[in-house]
Amino acid sequence: MVELEKSKRHDFEEKFNFILYKQFGVDKNFIFPMTRFKEDLGADSLDMAELTIEFEKEFEVVITDYQADQIATVEDAMQCLKNVLKKKPNSSYGSVI
């Protein structure tokens, strides 16, 4: 059971990092929890909207405009996704993140 949870957590992190790579072209080794999307990665409002859409598609969730507006750092984005996934019925990630 513990190995399955580790696998799901790893899968979540890999998907999350791949989305950041696709969106911003930055390797996960250069992304840190306190990395700021606008200031450090040069994201504008369109980039942030596209990032939110990618998260929604990949993780099959809905992120409200209010939640999306609260995302300023990588940690904010990860925490937002974790919170949304925990509330999602039958989420394969909800119990392990």
N, C-alpha and C positions, 0 to 999 in steps of 0.2 A: 504494500500500500504506500509506503514512504517513497519507494522508487517511482511509482506512478505519479505521485504528487510532484516530485522533483522534475519528472519528465514534462508534466503539464506546465509547471512554472518556467522551465527552460523554453518550451514551445511558445509560451506567451512572450517571453523576453526576446526570443529570436524574431517573432513576427513584429513586435514593437520596433526593434532595431532595424529590421529590413524596411519598414515603412519610413522611418527617418532617413535611411540611406536613399531610398527611392525619391523622397521628397526634396532632400537637401544635398544629396551626394556626399554625405559625411560618414566615414567609417565609424563603427561603434566604439572603436578605441579612442576616438576623439570626441565622444559624446559623454557628458557627465550629468548627474542629476540637476545640478545648478546651471547647466547650459541654458541660456535664454534664447528663445526662438528669434525674437526681433533683433535684439542687440548683438548677439553672438553669431547667429546663423543668417541674419539679414532677411528674415521672413517679413512679408507684408500681410495685410489682411486677406488677400487672395490665397497666399500660401497657407495661412492658418485655416482658412475654410477648406482648402483642398486636403490638408492634413486631417482635419476632422472627418471629412468624407471617407478618406482612406481607412481611418480607424473604424468607422461605422461599418464599412463594407467588409473589412477583414475579420472583425470580431463579431459581426452581426448584432450590433447594438445601435441604440439611438442616443446621441449626445445632444442635449438641449443647447440652444443658443447661449443661455446663461452659463452652462457648464463650460462651453467652448470659450466664452469670453474670459473665464477665470484662468485659462491656461497661458502661462508666461514662460515656464521652464519645462525641461524634460520631465522633472519630477512631478510637476503639476499634471502633465499629460498622462503619465503613468498612473498617478493616484486617481485621476478622473476615470480612466479606463477600468481600474480595479474596482472603484465604487459602482460603476455602471454594471460591470460583470457580476458583482456580488448580488445585485438586485435582479439579475436576469434569471428567469425560471429555466431550469435544465441547462445552465451554463456549465460547460466542461471545465471552466477555469474558476468559477465562483468559489469553490471550496478550498482552493489551494493558493490563492493570491491574497 
